[in-house]
């Protein structure tokens, strides 16, 4: 039975037995909130340093049953190692991995920092941060393209794509929203068939910490070799969902979504062609729908708001625009 890192006595014994800390050391251990797929614990050492331990769960903490292979944590650890080598200023340092206990440790992002999702929901939208969000994704994709053979091998396992994205977001939603079924099932087939570049798979504001005006990306459990257009659509769906939820800032979030795409194009012109844009538009629509009707609906929306989001996006799914600059205003006009 793997160690339960959320049980302080178990975690303390584990860290001592594994010689990760001294036998007399008593670090401060705090379970972190926010994630549904992992146990996540902050370990603060007596010397002032700190780690974050992540341990994958076999069943995710959502209302609808959702299961995923715990070995996905190994791919997240591989993703962190690769990204920390390529973009050391934008991800935490990797510390250690324990495959038997399905966990790894990374250096904690120093305080003060804020979670970008929470910052956005509190009204803290800043266009400069949106531009940085886009350019960081573009750099990840560009670096993946520059090391294509390496990432194709390192991130060949796509089981997390299936269990954490295609099934809970697209296939499950297809069963909930009949009018979108053919669109979503076709998108699943298209996504499964494409192996063209490094794809993060979970590129969203909740996985970004703002620290000293820098964006730090802290979650990588869906990283795989696939279709980078998924990342663009996944990210845009969060900005558009907030355009819906925060009506007073709707115009600002719509502008942020358009800025995101322009900045991504600017920093990754070689990949951001018409084909990627059209696929990104389809993923944007699918993710906007899934975050209202999938296994993991946005927790900050109530049932009426989720229903309205479905009603707003469904006509675009039935007639998908190929251009993101067209998609954004068409969606916002329907809110």
C-alpha positions in Angstrom: 0.0 0.0 0.0 1.6 3.3 -1.0 2.2 5.9 1.7 -0.6 8.4 2.1 1.2 11.7 2.0 -1.8 13.6 3.3 -1.4 11.6 6.6 1.2 13.7 8.5 2.6 10.8 10.6 2.8 8.5 7.5 4.6 11.2 5.5 7.0 12.0 8.3 7.9 8.4 8.7 8.3 8.0 4.9 10.6 11.0 4.5 12.8 9.8 7.4 12.9 6.1 6.2 13.7 7.2 2.7 16.5 9.5 4.1 15.0 12.5 2.5 15.2 14.3 5.8 17.2 13.8 9.0 15.8 11.4 11.7 15.3 14.3 14.1 13.9 16.8 11.6 10.2 17.7 11.9 9.2 19.7 8.9 5.9 21.5 8.7 3.5 19.6 6.4 0.4 21.3 4.9 -2.0 19.6 2.5 -2.7 22.0 -0.4 -6.2 22.5 -1.9 -7.3 23.0 -5.4 -6.4 19.8 -7.3 -8.7 16.9 -7.9 -6.3 14.3 -9.3 -3.5 14.3 -6.8 -2.6 14.5 -3.1 -0.4 17.6 -2.9 1.5 18.5 0.3 3.8 21.4 1.1 6.8 20.3 3.2 8.6 23.2 4.8 12.1 22.3 6.2 13.7 23.8 9.3 16.4 25.4 7.1 13.9 27.5 5.3 13.7 25.4 2.1 10.5 23.9 1.0 9.2 21.1 -1.3 5.8 20.2 -2.8 5.1 16.5 -3.0 2.5 15.3 -5.5 1.0 11.8 -5.4 -1.5 10.6 -8.0 -4.9 9.3 -7.1 -6.6 6.3 -8.8 -10.0 8.0 -8.5 -10.3 11.8 -9.0 -12.1 13.9 -6.4 -15.1 14.9 -8.5 -18.8 14.2 -8.1 -19.0 11.9 -11.2 -16.8 8.7 -11.1 -13.5 9.3 -12.9 -10.5 7.0 -12.8 -7.0 7.3 -14.1 -3.8 5.2 -14.0 -1.7 6.3 -11.0 1.5 5.7 -13.1 0.7 9.0 -14.9 2.8 10.7 -12.1 5.8 9.2 -13.8 5.0 11.1 -17.0 4.5 14.3 -15.0 7.9 13.8 -13.3 9.4 13.3 -16.8 7.7 16.4 -18.0 9.0 18.5 -15.1 12.5 17.2 -15.6 12.4 18.1 -19.3 10.8 21.5 -18.9 13.2 22.4 -16.0 16.1 21.7 -18.3 14.6 23.8 -21.2 12.8 26.5 -19.3 14.3 26.6 -15.8 12.9 30.1 -15.0 9.3 29.0 -15.8 8.9 25.7 -13.8 10.0 24.5 -10.3 13.1 22.5 -9.8 12.7 18.7 -9.8 13.8 17.1 -6.5 13.1 13.4 -6.5 10.7 10.7 -7.7 9.4 7.5 -6.0 7.6 5.3 -8.5 6.7 2.7 -5.9 4.7 5.3 -4.0 3.5 7.1 -7.1 4.9 10.5 -6.1 7.5 13.0 -6.9 8.8 16.2 -5.2 9.6 19.6 -6.7 10.9 22.8 -5.1 8.1 25.0 -3.8 7.6 28.3 -5.5 8.8 30.9 -3.0 6.4 33.3 -1.3 4.9 35.7 -2.0 3.0 34.2 -4.9 -0.7 33.9 -6.0 -2.5 31.4 -8.1 -3.4 33.0 -11.4 -6.8 31.4 -11.7 -7.8 32.8 -8.3 -6.3 36.2 -9.3 -8.4 36.3 -12.4 -11.6 35.3 -10.6 -10.9 38.1 -8.2 -10.9 40.6 -11.1 -7.1 40.8 -11.5 -6.9 40.4 -15.3 -3.8 42.1 -16.7 -3.1 41.9 -20.4 0.6 41.7 -19.9 0.2 38.5 -18.0 -2.0 37.1 -20.7 0.7 37.9 -23.3 3.2 36.1 -21.0 0.8 33.1 -20.7 0.7 32.8 -24.5 4.4 33.3 -25.1 5.3 30.6 -22.5 3.1 28.1 -24.3 4.6 29.1 -27.7 8.1 28.5 -26.3 7.1 25.1 -24.9 5.8 24.1 -28.3 8.7 25.6 -30.2 11.3 23.8 -28.0 9.4 20.6 -28.4 9.6 21.1 -32.2 13.4 21.8 -31.9 13.8 18.5 -30.0 11.2 16.5 -31.9 12.8 13.1 -31.8 13.5 13.3 -28.1 10.0 14.4 -27.1 8.4 11.8 -29.4 10.1 9.1 -27.5 10.0 10.6 -24.0 6.3 11.5 -24.1 5.1 8.7 -26.4 2.7 7.3 -23.7 -0.6 9.0 -24.2 -2.8 7.2 -21.6 -3.2 10.4 -19.6 -4.6 12.1 -22.7 -7.2 9.4 -22.9 -8.1 9.2 -19.2 -7.8 12.9 -18.3 -8.9 14.6 -21.5 -10.5 12.6 -24.3 -12.8 10.4 -22.1 -13.9 12.9 -19.3 -14.0 16.0 -21.5 -15.1 14.9 -24.9 -16.5 11.3 -24.8 -18.5 11.8 -21.6 -19.8 15.2 -22.8 -20.9 13.6 -26.1 -23.1 11.4 -24.0 -24.6 14.4 -22.1 -25.1 16.7 -25.1 -26.6 14.8 -28.0 -26.4 17.7 -30.4 -22.6 17.8 -30.0 -22.0 14.1 -30.1 -20.8 13.8 -33.8 -18.6 16.9 -33.4 -16.9 15.6 -30.2 -16.4 12.0 -31.4 -14.9 13.3 -34.7 -12.5 15.5 -32.6 -11.5 12.5 -30.5 -10.6 10.5 -33.6 -8.7 13.5 -35.0 -6.8 14.0 -31.8 -5.9 10.3 -31.4 -4.5 10.3 -35.0 -2.2 13.3 -34.6 1.3 13.0 -33.2 3.0 16.1 -34.4 4.4 17.9 -31.3 4.9 18.3 -27.6 1.5 18.9 -26.0 1.2 20.0 -22.3 -2.4 18.9 -22.0 -3.3 20.9 -18.9 -2.3 24.5 -19.8 -4.6 26.6 -17.8 -4.6 29.5 -15.2 -5.1 27.1 -12.3 -1.6 25.6 -13.0 0.1 29.0 -13.1 1.6 30.8 -10.1 2.5 34.5 -10.3 5.7 35.1 -8.5 7.6 38.4 -8.8 5.8 39.2 -12.1 6.9 35.8 -13.5 4.5 33.0 -14.6 5.5 29.6 -13.1 3.9 26.5 -14.6 3.4 23.8 -11.9 1.4 20.9 -13.3 2.3 18.6 -16.1 0.4 15.3 -15.7 -1.2 15.3 -19.2 2.0 16.0 -21.1 2.3 13.9 -24.2 3.4 13.8 -27.9 0.2 14.8 -29.7 -1.5 17.8 -31.1 -0.3 21.2 -29.7 -3.6 22.7 -30.9 -5.2 21.1 -27.9 -3.2 23.4 -25.6 -4.3 26.5 -27.4 -7.9 25.5 -27.2 -7.7 24.4 -23.6 -6.2 27.7 -22.6 -8.6 29.8 -24.6 -11.6 27.9 -23.1 -10.6 29.2 -19.6 -10.4 32.8 -20.8 -13.8 32.5 -22.5 -15.4 30.8 -19.6 -14.3 33.7 -17.4 -15.7 36.1 -20.0 -19.0 34.4 -19.4 -18.8 34.2 -15.6 -17.4 37.7 -15.0 -19.9 39.7 -17.0 -18.5 43.1 -15.9 -15.2 42.1 -17.4 -16.6 40.3 -20.5 -15.0 42.7 -23.0 -11.7 42.5 -21.2 -11.6 38.7 -21.2 -12.7 38.7 -24.9 -9.8 41.0 -25.7 -7.5 38.8 -23.6 -8.5 35.7 -25.6 -7.7 37.5 -28.9 -4.4 38.8 -27.5 -3.5 35.2 -26.4 -3.8 33.9 -29.9 -2.0 36.8 -31.5 0.9 36.5 -29.0 1.1 32.7 -29.6 1.2 33.3 -33.3 3.9 35.9 -32.9 6.2 33.6 -30.8 5.5 30.4 -32.7 4.9 31.5 -36.3 6.3 28.4 -37.8 3.7 26.2 -36.1 0.7 28.5 -35.9 -0.6 28.0 -39.3 -4.2 27.8 -40.6 -4.5 24.1 -39.9 -3.4 24.4 -36.2 -5.8 27.4 -35.8 -8.8 25.5 -37.1 -8.0 22.5 -34.8 -7.5 24.9 -31.9 -10.9 26.5 -32.6 -12.5 23.0 -32.4 -10.7 22.3 -29.2 -11.7 25.7 -27.8 -15.4 25.0 -28.5 -15.2 21.4 -27.1 -13.5 22.5 -23.9 -15.9 25.4 -23.3 -18.7 22.8 -23.6 -16.9 20.2 -21.5 -16.3 22.6 -18.6 -20.0 23.0 -18.4 -21.2 19.5 -19.1 -18.3 17.1 -18.7 -17.0 15.1 -15.7 -15.2 18.1 -14.3 -17.4 21.2 -14.6 -16.1 24.5 -13.5 -16.6 24.7 -9.8 -17.2 28.5 -9.8 -20.3 28.3 -11.9 -23.7 27.2 -10.7 -26.0 24.9 -12.6 -27.8 27.7 -14.4 -24.5 29.3 -15.5 -23.3 26.0 -16.8 -26.5 25.5 -18.7 -26.2 28.9 -20.3 -22.6 28.2 -21.3 -23.9 25.1 -23.1 -26.6 27.1 -24.9 -24.1 29.8 -25.9 -21.5 27.4 -27.4 -23.7 24.8 -29.0 -24.6 26.9 -32.1 -20.9 27.4 -32.8 -20.2 23.7 -32.4 -22.8 23.0 -35.1 -21.2 25.6 -37.4 -17.6 25.9 -36.1 -15.6 29.0 -37.2 -12.1 28.2 -38.5 -10.6 31.4 -37.2 -10.1 32.2 -33.5 -10.6 35.9 -34.2 -14.1 35.1 -35.4 -14.8 32.5 -32.7 -14.2 34.8 -29.7 -16.7 37.6 -30.6 -19.3 35.1 -31.8 -19.2 33.2 -28.5 -19.3 36.4 -26.4 -22.2 37.8 -28.4 -24.3 34.8 -27.3 -23.6 35.2 -23.6 
